[in-house]
C-alpha cells in the first residue's frame, strides 16, 4: 500500500520532470563510469556524456569502473551543467521481480498466473490511466472511484474467475470502498489540512502540479491503498458463507449470518492490525523523529504528516470492517434465495 503510494508520487514527479525537460535544453540518459576518484562517498566519477568527457560528484552509493548511472545534462546562462540523477538498478530490480513471480507461481500455480495478470493490469491502469487523468484536471474524487471499481473488477474476476461468488464479492468491495472514500474525504476536510500536508506532495507542487491535483493524489492514495485488503476480505467472506451453506443447507438466515460473522470478526481483527502495522512500519522513521520532537508527543502527533497517516489507517480499517457485514449479508441472502427456489422446485415436482 505504502509502496503503491510512493510509486504514484514518483510517477507524477516523472511526468513533471518530463514536462520541464520538454521546454528546456536538458538531456537525460545513461552513462558508464570510466574511472573513479575515491573509495568512499562522495566520489568523483569520470564518464562520457554526448561525446564529451565529464566529471560528476557521486553521493548516492560507492561505485566502480563499469557501473552505469543516469545523468542529466543541461545548458543555462552559466554554461553546461552535468549531474548524477541515480545509479542504475534495473538489473537487480528485475531479478527481485522475477524471484517474486517464481514464488507466486510455485505456491499458487494457475491461480498465481491469474493473480500476476491481475496485478499487472491494475498497476498499468493506475499509473497510465488514473494518474494522467487526475493530472489533466478530471474530477479527482469521481475519477478515482471509477478507476477503483475497474481495478476491483480486474482483481476479482481475473484472479477468481467469473462466478456468483466473485460478483457478490465485487459488489461488497465497491460499497465498502465508497464508504471508506466518503470517510476519508470528510476526515481530510474536517482536519483543516494545508494544501501540501506531506513532503511528497510539496515535491509534486514544485514540479508544477496544482494544489487541487496534489490534494486529489492524497485521496487517490488512500483509496488505492484500501483496495487490496477489501477485495481479499470480501472474497474470503463469500467463500465462508458458501462452505457453511454447503455443510448445512437447512441453516436459517440468522444462524448462517451469525456463524459467518464470527469467522469474519476474527479475520478483520487480524487484518486491521496488519493494516495499521503496515502503515506504521512504512512511516517508522517519521514516528522516530516525532518521538524526539522538542514540543512533546501530543503536539507532534497532530502534525500534518502524522494526521495523514492516521486517516489512511482509519480509512482502510473502515473499508475492511464494513466489507464483512456487507459481503456476509449479500452472500447469505443470495444463498437463502437459492435454497428457497430449490425447495419450491422440489415441492412443485413432488405435487406433479
C-alpha positions as CSV (number, residue, x, y, z in Angstrom):
1,X,0.0,0.0,0.0
2,X,2.6,2.5,1.1
3,X,4.8,1.2,-1.8
4,X,2.0,1.9,-4.2
5,X,1.6,5.4,-2.9
6,X,5.3,6.0,-3.3
7,X,5.1,4.7,-6.9
8,X,2.2,7.1,-7.6
9,X,4.2,10.0,-6.3
10,X,7.3,9.1,-8.3
11,X,5.3,8.6,-11.4
12,X,3.8,12.1,-11.2
13,X,7.3,13.5,-10.4
14,X,8.4,11.8,-13.6
15,X,5.6,13.5,-15.5
16,X,6.7,16.8,-14.1
17,X,10.4,16.2,-14.9
18,X,9.5,15.2,-18.4
19,X,7.4,18.3,-19.0
20,X,10.2,20.5,-17.7
21,X,12.7,18.7,-19.9
22,X,10.5,19.3,-23.0
23,X,10.7,23.0,-22.5
24,X,14.4,23.2,-21.9
25,X,17.7,22.0,-23.3
26,X,18.1,19.3,-20.7
27,X,19.2,15.8,-21.8
28,X,18.6,12.6,-19.7
29,X,20.3,9.3,-20.4
30,X,22.7,6.6,-19.3
31,X,26.4,6.8,-18.9
32,X,29.1,4.2,-18.0
33,X,31.6,5.1,-15.3
34,X,35.1,5.1,-16.8
35,X,37.1,6.0,-13.7
36,X,36.5,6.8,-10.1
37,X,38.4,9.0,-7.6
38,X,37.9,7.9,-4.0
39,X,36.7,4.7,-2.3
40,X,34.2,6.5,0.0
41,X,31.4,9.0,-0.6
42,X,31.5,11.5,-2.1
43,X,33.3,10.2,-5.2
44,X,34.2,11.9,-8.4
45,X,33.2,10.0,-11.5
46,X,34.6,10.4,-15.0
47,X,32.3,9.4,-17.8
48,X,31.4,10.3,-21.4
49,X,28.2,12.3,-21.9
50,X,27.1,13.1,-25.5
51,X,30.6,12.5,-26.7
52,X,32.3,14.7,-24.2
53,X,34.3,13.7,-21.1
54,X,32.6,14.9,-17.9
55,X,33.2,14.7,-14.2
56,X,30.3,14.4,-11.7
57,X,30.1,14.1,-8.0
58,X,28.6,10.9,-6.7
59,X,26.9,10.9,-3.3
60,X,24.5,8.0,-3.9
61,X,26.5,4.8,-3.4
62,X,30.1,3.7,-3.7
63,X,30.7,2.9,-7.4
64,X,33.4,1.4,-9.5
65,X,34.6,1.3,-13.1
66,X,31.9,-0.1,-15.4
67,X,28.9,0.8,-13.3
68,X,26.0,2.5,-15.1
69,X,24.4,5.7,-13.9
70,X,21.7,8.1,-15.1
71,X,22.8,11.6,-16.0
72,X,21.2,14.9,-16.6
73,X,22.9,17.5,-18.8
74,X,21.6,20.9,-19.4
75,X,22.7,24.4,-20.6
76,X,21.8,27.6,-18.9
77,X,23.3,31.2,-18.7
78,X,26.3,30.0,-16.8
79,X,27.2,27.2,-19.3
80,X,26.8,23.5,-19.4
81,X,26.0,21.6,-16.2
82,X,26.0,17.8,-15.6
83,X,24.7,16.0,-12.5
84,X,24.2,12.4,-11.4
85,X,20.5,11.5,-11.2
86,X,20.6,7.9,-10.0
87,X,22.6,4.7,-10.1
88,X,21.1,2.2,-12.5
89,X,19.3,-0.6,-10.5
90,X,17.2,-2.2,-13.3
91,X,19.2,-5.5,-13.3
92,X,18.8,-6.2,-9.6
93,X,15.2,-4.9,-9.7
94,X,14.2,-7.3,-12.5
95,X,15.9,-10.2,-10.6
96,X,13.8,-9.4,-7.5
97,X,10.6,-9.2,-9.6
98,X,11.5,-12.5,-11.3
99,X,12.0,-14.1,-7.9
100,X,8.7,-12.8,-6.7
101,X,6.9,-14.1,-9.8
102,X,8.6,-17.5,-9.4
103,X,7.5,-17.9,-5.8
104,X,3.9,-16.8,-6.7
105,X,3.7,-19.4,-9.4
106,X,5.3,-22.1,-7.3
107,X,2.9,-21.6,-4.4
108,X,-0.4,-20.8,-6.3
109,X,0.0,-22.5,-9.7
110,X,-2.6,-21.4,-12.2
111,X,-4.3,-19.1,-9.6
112,X,-0.9,-17.4,-9.3
113,X,-0.8,-16.7,-13.0
114,X,-4.2,-15.1,-12.8
115,X,-3.0,-13.1,-9.8
116,X,0.0,-11.8,-11.7
117,X,-2.1,-10.9,-14.7
118,X,-4.4,-9.0,-12.4
119,X,-1.5,-7.2,-10.6
120,X,0.0,-6.2,-13.9
121,X,-3.4,-4.9,-15.3
122,X,-4.3,-2.9,-12.2
123,X,-0.8,-1.4,-12.0
124,X,-0.8,-0.3,-15.6
125,X,-4.3,1.0,-15.2
126,X,-3.4,3.1,-12.1
127,X,-0.1,4.5,-13.5
128,X,-1.2,5.2,-17.1
129,X,-4.9,5.7,-16.6
130,X,-5.9,7.1,-13.3
131,X,-2.9,9.4,-12.7
132,X,-2.8,11.1,-16.1
133,X,-6.5,11.8,-15.9
134,X,-6.2,13.4,-12.5
135,X,-3.1,15.4,-13.7
136,X,-5.2,16.5,-16.7
137,X,-7.8,18.1,-14.4
138,X,-10.6,15.5,-14.4
139,X,-12.7,15.5,-11.2
140,X,-10.4,13.7,-8.8
141,X,-12.8,12.0,-6.4
142,X,-15.2,10.7,-9.2
143,X,-12.3,9.6,-11.3
144,X,-10.6,7.7,-8.5
145,X,-13.8,5.9,-7.5
146,X,-14.5,4.9,-11.1
147,X,-11.0,3.5,-11.5
148,X,-11.3,1.8,-8.1
149,X,-14.3,0.0,-9.4
150,X,-12.5,-1.1,-12.6
151,X,-9.4,-2.2,-10.5
152,X,-11.6,-4.2,-8.2
153,X,-13.3,-5.9,-11.2
154,X,-9.9,-6.8,-12.7
155,X,-8.6,-8.0,-9.3
156,X,-11.6,-10.2,-8.5
157,X,-12.7,-11.5,-11.9
158,X,-9.3,-12.2,-13.4
159,X,-7.9,-13.8,-10.2
160,X,-11.0,-15.8,-9.2
161,X,-12.9,-16.1,-12.5
162,X,-16.5,-15.1,-13.2
163,X,-18.8,-16.6,-10.7
164,X,-21.7,-15.7,-8.4
165,X,-19.2,-15.6,-5.5
166,X,-16.8,-13.2,-7.2
167,X,-19.7,-11.0,-8.3
168,X,-21.0,-10.7,-4.8
169,X,-17.5,-10.0,-3.5
170,X,-17.2,-7.3,-6.2
171,X,-20.4,-5.6,-5.2
172,X,-19.5,-5.8,-1.5
173,X,-16.0,-4.4,-2.1
174,X,-17.3,-1.5,-4.2
175,X,-19.8,-0.5,-1.5
176,X,-17.1,-0.7,1.2
177,X,-14.5,1.3,-0.8
178,X,-17.1,4.1,-1.5
179,X,-17.8,4.2,2.3
180,X,-14.1,4.4,3.1
181,X,-13.7,7.1,0.5
182,X,-16.5,9.2,2.0
183,X,-14.9,8.8,5.4
184,X,-11.5,9.9,4.0
185,X,-13.0,12.9,2.3
186,X,-14.9,14.1,5.3
187,X,-11.9,13.5,7.6
188,X,-9.5,15.4,5.4
189,X,-11.8,18.4,5.2
190,X,-12.6,18.3,8.9
191,X,-8.9,18.3,9.9
192,X,-8.3,21.6,8.1
193,X,-5.1,20.5,6.5
194,X,-2.9,22.7,4.4
195,X,-2.6,22.3,0.6
196,X,0.5,20.2,1.0
197,X,0.5,18.2,4.2
198,X,3.4,15.9,3.3
199,X,6.9,16.4,1.7
200,X,5.9,14.2,-1.2
201,X,3.0,16.4,-2.1
202,X,5.1,19.6,-1.7
203,X,7.6,18.0,-4.1
204,X,4.9,17.5,-6.6
205,X,3.8,21.1,-6.3
206,X,7.4,22.2,-7.0
207,X,7.1,20.4,-10.4
208,X,4.1,22.5,-11.4
209,X,1.2,20.4,-10.3
210,X,-1.8,22.4,-8.9
211,X,-2.8,22.2,-5.2
212,X,-6.1,20.6,-6.4
213,X,-4.3,17.8,-8.2
214,X,-1.9,17.2,-5.3
215,X,-4.8,17.0,-2.9
216,X,-6.5,14.6,-5.2
217,X,-3.4,12.4,-5.1
218,X,-3.7,12.2,-1.3
219,X,-7.3,11.0,-1.7
220,X,-6.4,8.6,-4.5
221,X,-3.5,7.1,-2.5
222,X,-5.9,6.3,0.4
223,X,-8.5,4.7,-1.9
224,X,-5.9,2.7,-3.8
225,X,-4.3,1.5,-0.6
226,X,-7.7,0.2,0.6
227,X,-8.5,-1.9,-2.4
228,X,-6.2,-4.8,-1.9
229,X,-7.3,-5.6,1.6
230,X,-11.0,-5.1,0.9
231,X,-11.2,-7.4,-2.0
232,X,-9.4,-10.1,-0.1
233,X,-11.8,-9.9,2.8
234,X,-14.8,-9.9,0.5
235,X,-13.9,-13.0,-1.4
236,X,-13.0,-14.8,1.8
237,X,-16.2,-14.0,3.5
238,X,-18.3,-15.1,0.5
239,X,-16.4,-18.4,0.5
240,X,-17.1,-18.9,4.2
241,X,-20.8,-18.4,3.6
242,X,-20.8,-20.8,0.7
243,X,-19.0,-23.5,2.7
244,X,-21.3,-23.1,5.7
245,X,-24.3,-23.4,3.5
246,X,-22.9,-26.5,1.7
247,X,-22.2,-28.1,5.1
248,X,-25.8,-27.5,6.4
249,X,-28.3,-26.4,3.8
250,X,-31.0,-26.1,6.5
251,X,-29.4,-23.2,8.3
252,X,-31.7,-20.2,8.7
253,X,-30.7,-16.7,7.5
254,X,-30.0,-15.5,11.1
255,X,-27.9,-18.6,12.1
256,X,-25.9,-18.6,8.9
257,X,-25.2,-14.9,9.1
258,X,-24.1,-15.2,12.8
259,X,-21.8,-18.1,12.1
260,X,-20.1,-16.3,9.1
261,X,-19.8,-13.1,11.1
262,X,-18.0,-14.9,13.9
263,X,-15.3,-16.1,11.4
264,X,-15.3,-12.7,9.7
265,X,-14.7,-10.8,13.0
266,X,-11.6,-12.9,13.7
267,X,-10.3,-12.3,10.2
268,X,-10.9,-8.5,10.3
269,X,-9.4,-8.2,13.8
270,X,-6.1,-9.6,12.4
271,X,-6.3,-7.6,9.2
272,X,-6.9,-4.2,10.9
273,X,-3.8,-4.8,13.0
274,X,-1.9,-5.8,9.8
275,X,-3.1,-2.7,8.0
276,X,-2.1,-0.4,10.9
277,X,1.3,-2.1,11.3
278,X,1.9,-1.8,7.5
279,X,1.4,1.9,7.5
280,X,3.3,2.5,10.8
281,X,6.1,0.3,9.6
282,X,6.4,2.2,6.4
283,X,6.4,5.5,8.3
284,X,8.6,4.4,11.2
285,X,11.4,7.0,10.6
286,X,8.7,9.7,10.8
287,X,7.5,8.4,14.1
288,X,11.0,8.1,15.4
289,X,11.6,11.8,14.6
290,X,8.3,12.7,16.3
291,X,9.3,10.9,19.5
292,X,12.3,13.3,19.6
293,X,10.2,16.4,18.9
294,X,11.0,19.2,21.5
295,X,7.4,20.3,21.6
296,X,6.2,17.0,23.0
297,X,4.4,14.0,21.7
298,X,0.9,15.4,22.0
299,X,1.6,18.3,19.6
300,X,3.9,16.2,17.4
301,X,1.1,13.7,16.8
302,X,-1.1,16.5,15.4
303,X,1.5,17.4,12.7
304,X,0.1,17.0,9.3
305,X,2.2,14.1,8.0
306,X,1.2,12.1,11.1
307,X,-2.5,13.1,10.7
308,X,-2.5,12.0,7.1
309,X,-1.1,8.5,8.1
310,X,-3.8,8.2,10.8
311,X,-6.5,9.0,8.2
312,X,-5.0,6.3,5.9
313,X,-5.0,3.7,8.6
314,X,-8.6,4.5,9.8
315,X,-10.0,4.7,6.2
316,X,-8.5,1.4,5.3
317,X,-9.7,-0.1,8.5
318,X,-13.2,1.2,8.0
319,X,-13.3,-0.4,4.5
320,X,-12.2,-3.7,5.9
321,X,-14.7,-3.6,8.8
322,X,-17.6,-2.7,6.6
323,X,-17.0,-5.3,3.9
324,X,-17.5,-8.2,6.4
325,X,-21.2,-7.5,7.2
326,X,-21.9,-6.3,3.7
327,X,-20.4,-9.3,2.0
328,X,-21.9,-11.7,4.6
329,X,-25.4,-10.3,4.3
330,X,-25.3,-10.4,0.4
331,X,-23.9,-13.9,0.4
332,X,-26.4,-15.2,3.0
333,X,-29.3,-13.5,1.3
334,X,-28.4,-15.0,-2.1
335,X,-27.7,-18.5,-0.7
336,X,-31.1,-18.4,1.2
337,X,-32.8,-17.3,-2.0
338,X,-31.2,-20.2,-3.9
339,X,-32.2,-22.7,-1.2
340,X,-35.9,-21.4,-1.2
341,X,-36.0,-21.7,-5.0
342,X,-34.7,-25.3,-4.8
343,X,-37.2,-26.1,-2.1
344,X,-40.1,-24.7,-4.2
345,X,-38.9,-26.5,-7.2
346,X,-38.8,-29.8,-5.2
347,X,-42.3,-29.3,-3.8
348,X,-43.7,-28.5,-7.3
349,X,-42.1,-31.6,-8.7
350,X,-43.5,-33.7,-5.8
351,X,-47.0,-32.4,-6.4
352,X,-46.8,-33.1,-10.1
